[in-house]
Amino acid sequence: MSTVLWRRFLGIGEPAAAPPPDLGRRIARVQLAAARRIAAPWVGAYRSAFKGQGIEFADVREYVPGDDARTVDWRVTARTGRLAVRRYVEERNRTVLFLLDVGAGILAGSGDRTLLDVATEVIALIGSAALAGGDRIALVAWSDRRELEVPPHRDRAAVLRLVRALMCTRPSGRPSNLSAALAALPKQLRHSSVLVVLSPFGGSGYGRVLGALALRHELLLVRLWDELAGIGSADRWVPARDVWGVAGSGARAAAALPAELEPIKADLVTVSPRTPLAPLLGRAFAARARRRVA
C-alpha cells in the first residue's frame, strides 16, 4: 500500500509551512499541462462561454456584403462617398475569481493525487485560458475562515502565482463553511465577474447565497469528488479521508447532485483524480457557448 495513502489516512506528515521539496517539479508539470492545452480553439471556447462586459468601438472599415446594416456609419459614408461600417470589439478585462474550498475534505483521495492537486490543475487550465482571453485572475481559499487570498492580476506570471500559492498551502483540516465564504464575495466582486467555485459541496445552507451570486455573476461550479474516498462497504478498500476529512476506508460512491445545487442556474462539472480535465472543461465551455446563442 502506498505510503502516501497511509500518511493521508493517519493525518500525519504535513509540514506546517515549508513548501514541498518537489515544488519546482510540480509547478512545472502543472504549467506544462496547461500550456499544451491553451491553443486557439480552447481560448476561443473560453471567450465564447464567458462573454465580456460589453463592446467598445474599434475602427471604421469599408462595407462588405453580409455586414449588419445597423453598423453603417452614415457620417463617414457621407464624407468619403463609400459605404462604411463601424467595427466593435468585446470588452474583456473581467475578473475571474476562483473560490476554493480547502476544508478538511480537500485532502481526500484514493490515489497519489489529492483533490487539492486536482483543483490546482483546474485553476491553472481555466486561469491560463482567462489570461489568454484578456481577463484577470484571482483566488480566495476558505475552510471555516479565509486561509489564502491572491488579488487579481493579468500579467504572465499570474497563473504561476496562483499555482505556487496553492502548492505551498497547508489546509488546517477545519470543516468547511461554504456559506460564509460565499457571503463574503460581494465585497470583492463589485462588478459582474466570472466566479469559479471549487468544492465537494457538502453540508447545507449555501444554496441561497450561491443562487444570489448566480444572478449577478457568470458562475461555474467545479465539484471535487473522488468516488473511492467515501466511507462504506465495497469490493475495493483503500485508506483515505472522505470529503468531510474523516479517516476511514474508501469505497465507491456515486456523485449524487447535492440538493443545495439543484435550483442553481449554473454550469456544473464533477472532477476527480482520474478525470481528463482539459477535455472535460473544453466540452463544458463549448456547451455553455452553444446555450448562449440558442
KASULKA-V495351 format. One record per run of one state. SS is the DSSP state (H for helix, E for strand, L for the rest). FROM is the first residue (numbers start at 1). LEN is the number of residues. If there is no record, write none. Layout:
# KASULKA-V495351
ss->SS from->FROM len->LEN
ss->SS from->FROM len->LEN
This chain:
# KASULKA-V495351
ss->L from->1 len->2
ss->H from->3 len->8
ss->L from->11 len->12
ss->H from->23 len->15
ss->L from->38 len->2
ss->H from->40 len->10
ss->L from->50 len->4
ss->E from->54 len->9
ss->L from->63 len->6
ss->H from->69 len->3
ss->E from->72 len->1
ss->L from->73 len->1
ss->H from->74 len->7
ss->L from->81 len->3
ss->E from->84 len->8
ss->L from->92 len->3
ss->E from->95 len->7
ss->L from->102 len->2
ss->H from->104 len->4
ss->L from->108 len->7
ss->H from->115 len->18
ss->L from->133 len->3
ss->E from->136 len->7
ss->L from->143 len->3
ss->E from->146 len->8
ss->L from->154 len->4
ss->H from->158 len->11
ss->L from->169 len->9
ss->H from->178 len->6
ss->L from->184 len->1
ss->H from->185 len->3
ss->L from->188 len->6
ss->E from->194 len->6
ss->L from->200 len->7
ss->H from->207 len->10
ss->L from->217 len->1
ss->E from->218 len->7
ss->L from->225 len->13
ss->E from->238 len->4
ss->L from->242 len->5
ss->E from->247 len->4
ss->L from->251 len->8
ss->H from->259 len->3
ss->L from->262 len->5
ss->E from->267 len->5
ss->L from->272 len->5
ss->H from->277 len->17
ss->L from->294 len->1
